[in-house]
Amino acid sequence: MELENLKSIWKDISKQEEQVSRLDSEEITSLLKGKTQNAFSKIKRNLLFEVGSLLLATIVFLGLIISQHVPSKIPLVISISVVFVLSAVYYIAKYYQLSRINIQADNLKNGLKTLINTLEKFLKMYFIGSMALTPASTLTGFIYGYNLNKQSDDWLSEMDFVIWSVAFITVFLLTLTMYPFMRWYLHKLYGSYVQELKYCLTELEEEG
Amino acid sequence: MEKQFLEIINQHQGIIHKVCAMYIDDLEDRQDLFQEILIQLWKAYPRFRGDSKVSTWMYRVALNTAISNFRKEKRKPQKTNLGEPIFQLADSPYDYEYEEKIKILREAIHQLSKVEKAIMVLYLEDKDYEEIAETVGITQNYVRVKMNRIRNKLKKILTKQ
């Protein structure tokens, strides 16, 4: 059987397939209401989740601290809140940046390039963000937890060398554990997918 | 706008079915891909200015979506079962010879990479090298090279039959 024969079989089958699976306007409209499952949409949903979590954490944190009325804790509260809010703003900016990208109507090669580039940037940003926020939030949690019941304005100086050491060792160990975990997690989420896309792009670029 | 879009889809929905059939065997997954392509077409439609033919635009969106299709690995073994129908045929008298040809076509498609499938679906739809090159984003010369490779690959499969 030659390639031309395949063509005629393909046409026959496609015709029959279309007759069997053909959808009417109502069915198409109903399908359009569904949620997209592509990589960009998943990333956008992840970003929204991050923003929501950061804002919720900031509100809870601020609420707890303010309720204690300890003026010396205010700089700490402000610093942490600024970090969280700035991270949330950055994620929102990334969300809108992703929304503007339209790879679907581009040719396959350019579409793949944009997709791979965006995914790699997102994975890097997500990794760095998680690695930075882990020690920051753990240390804050530790300090806050240790001084939870202390109402004095001198609470920070009351933490002696041993306590600081324990705090830093905990943060260090947790960050150290997070590093392989985050690498594994991101690879599990998108690793083989990015590899597959790169394989396709390499095939299209072999020409040069 | 929705009315115009629905008209286009009604007129050309065969394109989506063909791309889905080329990339996915499992019926349920194919329906998911159909929906995904449909949604992507709807999202891309406001930016479609008619610079290219509607069919070219639809192939671009459909192939981009199929190639970048993000699916979670199923827990069940991903073994390709050549016994499963890749195409859902209408009720018709059983034709062994025809079924055999479909099986060969199916087997041939399984041997192709995602990029080759994209080129193949356009070739099978009688698109010229210029349109294939434009849709895929490679030169016409490279389309020829790829087509030769695909031909050789398929020849090996077909001579085995």
HADDOCK unambig.tbl for C-alpha pairs under 7 A between the chains (distance, minus, plus):
assign (segid A and resid 1 and name CA) (segid B and resid 158 and name CA) 6.19 0.50 0.50
assign (segid A and resid 6 and name CA) (segid B and resid 105 and name CA) 6.46 0.50 0.50
assign (segid A and resid 7 and name CA) (segid B and resid 124 and name CA) 5.26 0.50 0.50
assign (segid A and resid 14 and name CA) (segid B and resid 18 and name CA) 6.25 0.50 0.50
assign (segid A and resid 16 and name CA) (segid B and resid 89 and name CA) 5.92 0.50 0.50
assign (segid A and resid 16 and name CA) (segid B and resid 90 and name CA) 6.10 0.50 0.50
assign (segid A and resid 17 and name CA) (segid B and resid 87 and name CA) 6.17 0.50 0.50
assign (segid A and resid 17 and name CA) (segid B and resid 88 and name CA) 5.67 0.50 0.50
assign (segid A and resid 17 and name CA) (segid B and resid 89 and name CA) 5.94 0.50 0.50
assign (segid A and resid 18 and name CA) (segid B and resid 14 and name CA) 5.71 0.50 0.50
assign (segid A and resid 18 and name CA) (segid B and resid 17 and name CA) 6.50 0.50 0.50
assign (segid A and resid 20 and name CA) (segid B and resid 89 and name CA) 6.98 0.50 0.50
assign (segid A and resid 20 and name CA) (segid B and resid 90 and name CA) 6.02 0.50 0.50
assign (segid A and resid 25 and name CA) (segid B and resid 6 and name CA) 6.28 0.50 0.50
assign (segid A and resid 31 and name CA) (segid B and resid 35 and name CA) 5.95 0.50 0.50
assign (segid A and resid 32 and name CA) (segid B and resid 38 and name CA) 6.74 0.50 0.50
assign (segid A and resid 32 and name CA) (segid B and resid 39 and name CA) 5.51 0.50 0.50
assign (segid A and resid 36 and name CA) (segid B and resid 36 and name CA) 5.88 0.50 0.50
assign (segid A and resid 36 and name CA) (segid B and resid 39 and name CA) 6.75 0.50 0.50
assign (segid A and resid 37 and name CA) (segid B and resid 36 and name CA) 6.92 0.50 0.50
assign (segid A and resid 37 and name CA) (segid B and resid 70 and name CA) 6.83 0.50 0.50
assign (segid A and resid 38 and name CA) (segid B and resid 69 and name CA) 6.26 0.50 0.50
assign (segid A and resid 38 and name CA) (segid B and resid 70 and name CA) 5.44 0.50 0.50
assign (segid A and resid 39 and name CA) (segid B and resid 70 and name CA) 5.87 0.50 0.50
assign (segid A and resid 104 and name CA) (segid B and resid 60 and name CA) 6.82 0.50 0.50
assign (segid A and resid 104 and name CA) (segid B and resid 61 and name CA) 4.69 0.50 0.50
assign (segid A and resid 104 and name CA) (segid B and resid 64 and name CA) 5.59 0.50 0.50
assign (segid A and resid 104 and name CA) (segid B and resid 65 and name CA) 6.68 0.50 0.50
assign (segid A and resid 105 and name CA) (segid B and resid 44 and name CA) 6.66 0.50 0.50
assign (segid A and resid 105 and name CA) (segid B and resid 57 and name CA) 6.60 0.50 0.50
assign (segid A and resid 105 and name CA) (segid B and resid 60 and name CA) 5.84 0.50 0.50
assign (segid A and resid 105 and name CA) (segid B and resid 61 and name CA) 5.21 0.50 0.50
assign (segid A and resid 106 and name CA) (segid B and resid 60 and name CA) 6.83 0.50 0.50
assign (segid A and resid 107 and name CA) (segid B and resid 60 and name CA) 6.18 0.50 0.50
assign (segid A and resid 107 and name CA) (segid B and resid 134 and name CA) 6.81 0.50 0.50
assign (segid A and resid 107 and name CA) (segid B and resid 135 and name CA) 5.05 0.50 0.50
assign (segid A and resid 107 and name CA) (segid B and resid 136 and name CA) 5.28 0.50 0.50
assign (segid A and resid 107 and name CA) (segid B and resid 137 and name CA) 5.13 0.50 0.50
assign (segid A and resid 108 and name CA) (segid B and resid 64 and name CA) 5.70 0.50 0.50
assign (segid A and resid 108 and name CA) (segid B and resid 135 and name CA) 6.59 0.50 0.50
assign (segid A and resid 108 and name CA) (segid B and resid 136 and name CA) 4.72 0.50 0.50
assign (segid A and resid 108 and name CA) (segid B and resid 137 and name CA) 5.88 0.50 0.50
assign (segid A and resid 109 and name CA) (segid B and resid 136 and name CA) 6.17 0.50 0.50
assign (segid A and resid 109 and name CA) (segid B and resid 137 and name CA) 5.19 0.50 0.50
assign (segid A and resid 110 and name CA) (segid B and resid 137 and name CA) 6.98 0.50 0.50
assign (segid A and resid 111 and name CA) (segid B and resid 64 and name CA) 6.85 0.50 0.50
assign (segid A and resid 197 and name CA) (segid B and resid 68 and name CA) 6.98 0.50 0.50
assign (segid A and resid 200 and name CA) (segid B and resid 114 and name CA) 6.93 0.50 0.50
assign (segid A and resid 200 and name CA) (segid B and resid 115 and name CA) 6.18 0.50 0.50
assign (segid A and resid 204 and name CA) (segid B and resid 138 and name CA) 6.98 0.50 0.50
assign (segid A and resid 207 and name CA) (segid B and resid 142 and name CA) 6.21 0.50 0.50
